[in-house]
Amino acid sequence: MERDGAHMHVASTIIFEGPAPSHEDFRNHIASRLHLVPRFRQKLRSVPFGQGRPVWVDDPHLNLDYHVRQTALPSPGSDEQLRNLAARIFSQQLDRSKPLWEMWLVEGMADGRFAVIAKSHHALVDGVSGIDITTVLFDLDREPPRPSPPPPWLARPEPTDAQLLGDALKERVTSPGEIVRGVRHALRGPRQVVNGAAATTKMVGAGLKAPATPFNVEIGPHRRFEMSQASLADLKRVKDANGGTVNDVILSIVSGAIGNYLRARGHETGGMTLRAMVPVSIREAEQHGALGNRISAMMAPLPVWCEDPVERLHVVTEAMGDLKASGQAVGAEILTRLTDFAPTTIVSQAARLQPAQRFFNLVVTNVPGPQFPLYVLGRQMESIFPMVPLAQKQALCIGIVSYNGQVNFGLIGDYDAMPDLASFKLDLEGATEEAIATAPPAPAAKAATAAAHNGAAAPS
């Protein structure tokens, strides 16, 4: 899927209380934790003549000064300047000859704060394991115990092209038995063959209904980035008052924002339901320390036709319940497993079908983050905003990460196709406020309102 301007890396813009650490201290801090994420020391090598999938090998020339970088915002160090910097960094392709990650230490933010822009290729990490990396690299306490010195590391010898080709051909010769076992494991009997095929058909069939929108156009190499924030407690009150899950509430808010955005630009939304590809983690609990991708997907309907926030939430809740009952994510998982046993050329061709077919309109990914504060070198993380890659003919992605009572929205738009991404952010914030207004106020807010009313009514 990665071609032209569609780079398949994920990133996050993380804001900390200040002052910023020195570049040397920050780099050394990362170096002290690098043994906990060994993939960060590896790079990709392609098999000659396309005879196998690329493989991970140790990078004998790993240079942390290249991967851990330092920059500063010009005065006044506004959030807009930070967003512009993050968008430029996100627009640049990672160097394929080196480990596929970068971290930028950003100084000069207003109010004495600083930021870290972290960027990793999707082949290296998905959203859930990305959060796990964050908790590994950062501390749980402002003054954590002094860690043990990291073990010494020596890169394993890098294989030659001949060795890579030989290993790939050997695997091809010896793989038929593994294919049989893998297919049997993926499908698990005749009944699951039928159920899996039906679920997969539903998944693809639902996606094919995605309508044409201004978001599904050719994209370029440049990006825009916006950040928005809501209270997790507020969204839980909406869920408690109107039913569904917090994820349903978020999808209904996104639906409302898209509907208002389209109508304000003269687009007819009557009866329109968009399709959002919602990644679903299929990691087992014991897998949360492992890197790589363990995700499936659901094609979630976004009822942009509905302007009433409560009705819209009920529509989303019912639709998501039907999707979960249908096993759509299971169908996607079966496809994911079967690609492990397909020739690399066929997998590549299948991926290229994605931009040719309008399976979904946009990606909405919601990753549960830690609900406690994190620290780096004694500085508390204030908030984290995800940055999700755009695929071909998809000009908008919405990433969501919850952290320490916040729900943080990271909006990525194509620079040319979404020149008014800031306007869409306002629509998202308006839809959020509209949803929150449908729930009873929090007890503390009720008490404050009553106190203000009593004070106003009291004689002077």
C-alpha positions in Angstrom: 0.0 0.0 0.0 3.0 2.3 0.5 3.6 4.2 -2.8 3.7 7.7 -4.1 2.8 10.0 -1.2 1.1 7.4 1.0 3.7 6.7 3.7 2.7 3.9 6.1 4.2 5.2 9.3 2.4 6.1 12.5 3.4 8.9 14.8 2.4 10.9 17.9 2.9 14.4 19.1 3.4 14.3 22.9 3.4 17.4 25.0 5.2 17.6 28.4 5.5 20.1 31.1 8.9 21.9 31.0 11.7 22.7 31.0 13.0 20.5 28.2 15.9 18.1 29.0 19.1 18.5 27.0 19.4 16.5 23.8 22.2 14.5 25.4 20.2 13.6 28.5 17.2 12.6 26.3 19.2 10.5 23.9 21.0 8.8 26.8 17.6 8.1 28.5 16.3 6.5 25.3 19.6 4.5 25.0 19.1 3.1 28.5 15.7 1.6 27.5 16.5 0.5 24.0 17.2 -3.1 25.0 13.5 -3.3 26.0 12.4 -2.6 22.4 15.0 -4.6 20.4 13.2 -4.0 17.0 14.4 -0.4 17.3 17.9 -1.7 16.7 16.9 -3.6 13.5 16.4 -2.6 9.9 14.7 -4.2 6.9 16.5 -6.2 4.2 14.7 -7.1 1.0 15.2 -10.6 -0.5 16.7 -10.4 -3.9 14.4 -10.8 -6.9 11.3 -10.5 -4.6 11.6 -14.2 -3.7 10.5 -13.7 -0.1 9.1 -11.1 2.3 11.6 -8.6 3.7 13.3 -9.7 6.9 14.5 -7.9 10.1 18.3 -7.8 10.7 20.4 -6.0 13.3 21.8 -2.7 12.1 25.6 -2.8 12.7 25.8 1.0 12.2 23.0 2.1 14.6 23.5 5.8 15.4 21.2 7.2 18.1 22.1 10.8 17.2 20.4 10.1 13.8 17.2 8.7 15.3 16.9 10.9 18.4 16.9 14.5 17.0 16.6 18.0 18.5 14.8 21.1 17.2 13.1 24.2 18.5 10.1 26.3 17.6 10.5 30.0 16.8 9.0 32.5 19.2 6.2 32.4 20.4 6.2 28.6 20.3 2.5 28.3 19.7 0.5 25.1 19.3 0.0 26.1 15.6 3.7 26.1 15.1 4.0 22.7 16.8 1.3 21.3 14.5 3.0 22.6 11.4 6.3 21.1 12.5 4.6 17.7 13.3 2.9 17.7 9.9 6.2 18.4 8.0 7.9 15.6 10.0 5.0 13.2 9.3 5.1 14.0 5.6 8.7 12.7 5.2 9.4 9.0 4.4 11.5 7.1 6.8 14.9 6.0 5.5 14.6 2.4 4.5 18.3 1.7 5.0 18.0 2.4 8.8 15.8 1.3 11.7 12.3 2.6 10.9 11.8 5.2 13.7 12.6 8.7 14.8 12.1 10.8 17.9 12.3 14.6 17.8 12.8 16.6 21.0 11.0 19.9 20.4 12.0 22.9 22.5 10.7 26.4 22.6 7.0 25.8 23.3 5.0 28.5 25.0 4.4 28.3 28.8 7.7 26.5 29.4 6.6 23.3 27.8 8.3 21.0 25.3 7.2 18.2 23.0 8.4 14.9 21.6 7.3 13.8 18.1 7.7 10.1 17.8 7.5 8.3 14.5 7.6 4.6 13.6 6.8 2.6 10.6 3.5 0.6 10.7 5.6 -2.6 9.8 7.3 -2.1 13.2 4.4 -1.3 15.5 0.6 -1.0 15.6 -1.4 1.3 17.9 -1.7 -1.0 20.9 2.0 -2.1 21.0 2.9 1.6 20.3 1.3 2.5 23.6 3.2 -0.3 25.2 6.5 1.2 23.8 5.5 4.5 25.3 5.1 3.0 28.8 8.5 1.3 28.3 10.3 4.4 27.3 8.7 6.6 29.8 8.5 6.3 33.6 5.5 5.7 35.9 6.9 8.0 38.6 8.4 11.4 38.5 11.5 10.1 40.4 11.7 6.4 39.5 14.3 4.1 41.0 17.7 4.2 39.3 17.5 1.5 36.6 20.2 -1.2 36.2 22.7 -0.6 33.4 21.5 -2.0 30.1 23.1 -5.2 29.0 25.8 -4.9 26.3 24.7 -5.2 22.8 26.6 -6.4 19.7 24.9 -6.5 16.4 24.6 -9.9 14.8 26.4 -10.2 11.4 24.3 -8.8 8.6 23.3 -11.6 6.1 24.5 -11.3 2.5 22.1 -11.2 -0.5 23.0 -14.8 -1.2 22.1 -15.9 2.3 18.8 -14.0 2.2 17.9 -15.6 -1.1 19.0 -19.1 0.0 16.9 -18.8 3.2 13.8 -17.6 1.2 14.1 -20.5 -1.3 14.6 -23.0 1.6 11.5 -21.8 3.3 9.6 -22.1 0.0 10.7 -25.7 -0.4 9.9 -26.7 3.2 6.7 -24.7 3.7 3.9 -26.9 2.3 3.3 -28.7 5.6 3.3 -25.3 7.4 0.7 -24.0 4.9 -1.6 -26.9 5.7 -1.2 -26.5 9.5 -1.6 -22.7 9.2 -4.8 -22.9 7.1 -6.2 -25.5 9.5 -5.3 -23.3 12.5 -6.9 -20.2 10.8 -10.1 -21.9 9.9 -10.4 -24.5 12.7 -12.9 -26.9 11.1 -15.7 -26.9 8.5 -18.1 -24.9 10.6 -15.6 -22.1 11.0 -14.8 -22.3 7.3 -18.4 -21.4 6.6 -18.7 -18.8 9.3 -15.3 -17.3 8.4 -16.2 -17.0 4.7 -19.6 -15.5 5.5 -18.0 -13.0 7.9 -15.4 -12.0 5.4 -18.0 -11.6 2.7 -20.0 -9.3 5.1 -16.9 -7.3 5.8 -16.0 -6.7 2.2 -19.6 -6.4 1.1 -20.2 -3.7 3.7 -17.1 -1.8 2.6 -18.1 -1.8 -1.0 -21.1 0.3 -0.1 -18.9 3.3 0.8 -20.2 6.3 -1.1 -18.2 8.9 -2.9 -17.1 11.8 -0.7 -14.7 14.8 -0.8 -12.4 12.7 1.4 -11.9 10.1 -1.3 -9.7 11.8 -3.8 -6.1 11.6 -5.0 -3.7 12.7 -2.3 -0.2 14.2 -2.4 2.9 13.8 -0.2 2.2 16.7 2.2 0.0 16.7 5.4 -1.9 18.9 7.7 -2.3 18.1 11.4 -4.8 19.3 14.0 -5.3 18.4 17.7 -8.5 18.3 19.8 -9.2 17.1 23.3 -12.2 15.9 25.3 -12.8 14.6 28.8 -13.1 10.8 29.1 -15.4 11.3 32.1 -17.7 13.5 30.0 -17.9 10.8 27.2 -18.6 8.2 29.8 -21.6 10.3 31.1 -22.9 10.4 27.6 -22.6 6.6 27.4 -24.3 6.1 30.7 -27.2 8.5 29.8 -27.9 7.2 26.3 -26.5 3.7 26.1 -23.7 2.1 24.0 -20.0 2.2 24.7 -17.5 5.0 24.8 -16.3 3.9 21.4 -19.9 4.2 20.1 -20.1 7.7 21.5 -16.8 8.6 19.7 -18.1 7.2 16.4 -21.3 9.1 16.7 -19.4 12.3 17.4 -17.2 11.7 14.4 -20.4 11.1 12.3 -21.9 14.3 13.5 -18.8 16.3 12.7 -18.5 14.9 9.2 -22.2 15.5 8.5 -21.9 19.2 9.6 -18.7 19.6 7.6 -20.3 18.3 4.4 -23.6 20.2 4.8 -21.7 23.4 5.4 -20.0 22.9 2.0 -23.3 22.3 0.2 -23.1 18.5 0.0 -26.4 16.5 0.3 -26.2 14.1 3.3 -29.8 12.8 3.3 -29.6 9.0 3.7 -25.8 9.1 3.5 -23.9 6.5 5.6 -20.1 6.6 5.4 -17.9 3.6 6.1 -15.0 3.9 8.6 -12.3 1.3 8.8 -11.9 0.8 12.6 -8.8 -1.2 13.5 -9.4 -3.8 16.2 -6.6 -5.3 18.2 -6.5 -9.1 18.2 -3.6 -9.3 20.6 -3.8 -11.7 23.5 -3.0 -10.3 26.9 0.4 -12.0 26.9 1.3 -10.5 23.5 1.1 -6.8 24.5 4.9 -6.6 24.9 5.6 -7.8 21.3 6.1 -5.5 18.4 4.6 -5.9 15.0 1.0 -5.8 13.7 -1.7 -7.8 15.4 -4.8 -6.0 14.2 -8.0 -6.8 12.4 -10.6 -4.4 11.2 -14.4 -3.6 11.2 -16.2 -1.5 8.7 -18.2 0.8 10.9 -21.1 2.8 9.5 -21.1 6.5 10.2 -24.7 7.8 9.9 -23.9 11.4 8.7 -27.5 11.8 7.7 -28.6 12.0 11.3 -28.4 15.4 12.9 -29.8 14.5 16.3 -27.0 13.4 18.7 -29.0 10.9 20.7 -30.6 9.3 17.7 -27.2 9.1 16.0 -25.7 7.4 19.0 -28.5 4.8 19.1 -28.0 4.1 15.3 -24.2 3.6 15.8 -24.7 1.4 18.9 -27.2 -0.8 17.1 -25.0 -1.1 14.0 -21.8 -1.8 16.0 -23.7 -4.5 18.0 -24.7 -6.1 14.7 -21.2 -6.0 13.4 -19.7 -7.6 16.5 -22.4 -10.3 16.4 -21.7 -11.0 12.7 -18.1 -11.8 13.4 -16.8 -9.3 10.9 -13.6 -8.7 12.7 -13.1 -12.5 12.8 -13.4 -12.6 9.0 -10.8 -9.9 8.7 -8.5 -11.9 11.0 -8.9 -15.0 8.9 -7.8 -12.9 5.8 -4.8 -11.6 7.9 -3.7 -15.1 8.8 -4.0 -16.5 5.3 -1.8 -13.7 3.9 1.1 -15.3 5.9 1.0 -18.2 3.5 0.4 -16.4 0.2 3.3 -15.7 -2.2 4.6 -12.2 -1.7 3.7 -11.1 -5.2 0.0 -12.0 -4.6 -0.1 -10.2 -1.3 1.4 -7.1 -2.9 -1.2 -7.2 -5.7 -4.0 -7.6 -3.2 -2.8 -4.6 -1.3 -2.9 -2.5 -4.5 -6.6 -3.3 -4.9 -7.3 -1.2 -1.8 -7.0 2.2 -3.5 -8.7 0.9 -6.6 -11.8 -0.2 -4.6 -13.6 2.2 -2.3 -13.9 -0.2 0.6 -14.1 2.6 3.2 -14.1 6.3 3.3 -11.7 7.0 6.2 -9.9 5.4 9.1 -11.1 6.0 12.7 -8.7 4.4 15.2 -9.3 4.5 18.9 -6.4 3.2 21.1 -6.8 2.9 24.9 -3.8 4.5 26.5 -2.6 4.5 30.1 -5.1 6.1 32.5 -2.3 7.4 34.8 0.4 10.0 34.3 3.7 9.2 32.6 7.0 10.9 32.9 10.3 11.4 31.1 13.3 12.6 33.1 11.0 13.9 35.8 8.7 15.8 33.4 5.0 14.8 33.3 3.4 14.0 30.0 0.4 16.4 29.6 -1.2 14.9 26.5 -0.5 12.7 23.5 -2.1 13.1 20.0 -1.9 10.3 17.5 -1.0 10.7 13.8 -2.5 8.0 11.5 -1.2 7.4 7.9 -3.4 8.2 4.8 -3.9 5.6 2.2 -4.4 6.3 -1.5 -7.6 8.2 -2.2 -8.3 8.8 1.5 -7.6 12.4 2.5 -8.7 12.3 6.1 -7.8 10.0 9.1 -8.9 10.4 12.7 -6.8 9.0 15.4 -7.9 8.8 19.0 -5.8 8.0 22.1 -7.1 8.1 25.7 -4.6 9.1 28.4 -5.0 10.0 32.0 -8.7 11.0 31.8 -8.3 12.6 28.4 -9.6 11.6 24.9 -7.1 13.1 22.5 -8.0 13.4 18.8 -5.2 13.7 16.2 -6.6 14.7 12.8 -4.4 14.1 9.7 -5.5 15.6 6.4 -3.9 15.7 2.9 -2.4 19.2 2.5 -4.2 19.9 -0.8 -7.4 18.0 -0.4 -8.1 19.2 3.2 -7.0 22.8 3.2 -9.8 23.5 5.8 -8.8 20.8 8.3 -8.9 23.4 11.0 -12.6 23.9 10.2 -13.2 20.2 10.5 -11.6 20.3 13.9 -14.2 23.0 14.9 -17.0 20.7 13.7 -15.6 17.9 15.8 -15.4 20.0 18.9 -19.0 21.2 18.2 -20.3 17.7 17.8 -18.5 16.8 21.1 -20.1 19.6 23.0 -23.5 18.7 21.5 -23.1 15.1 22.6 -22.0 16.1 26.1 -25.0 18.4 26.5 -27.3 15.3 26.2 -26.0 13.9 29.5 -26.8 15.1 33.0 -24.0 17.3 34.4 -21.4 15.7 36.6 -22.1 15.9 40.4 -19.4 18.6 40.9 -20.9 20.7 38.1 -24.4 20.3 39.6 -23.1 21.5 43.0 -21.3 24.5 41.5 -24.4 25.5 39.5 -26.6 25.2 42.7 -24.1 27.2 44.7 -23.9 30.0 42.0 -27.7 30.1 41.9 -28.1 30.3 45.7 -25.5 33.0 45.8 -27.2 35.0 43.2 -30.6 34.7 45.0 -29.2 35.6 48.4 -29.9 39.1 49.7 -26.9 41.5 49.7 
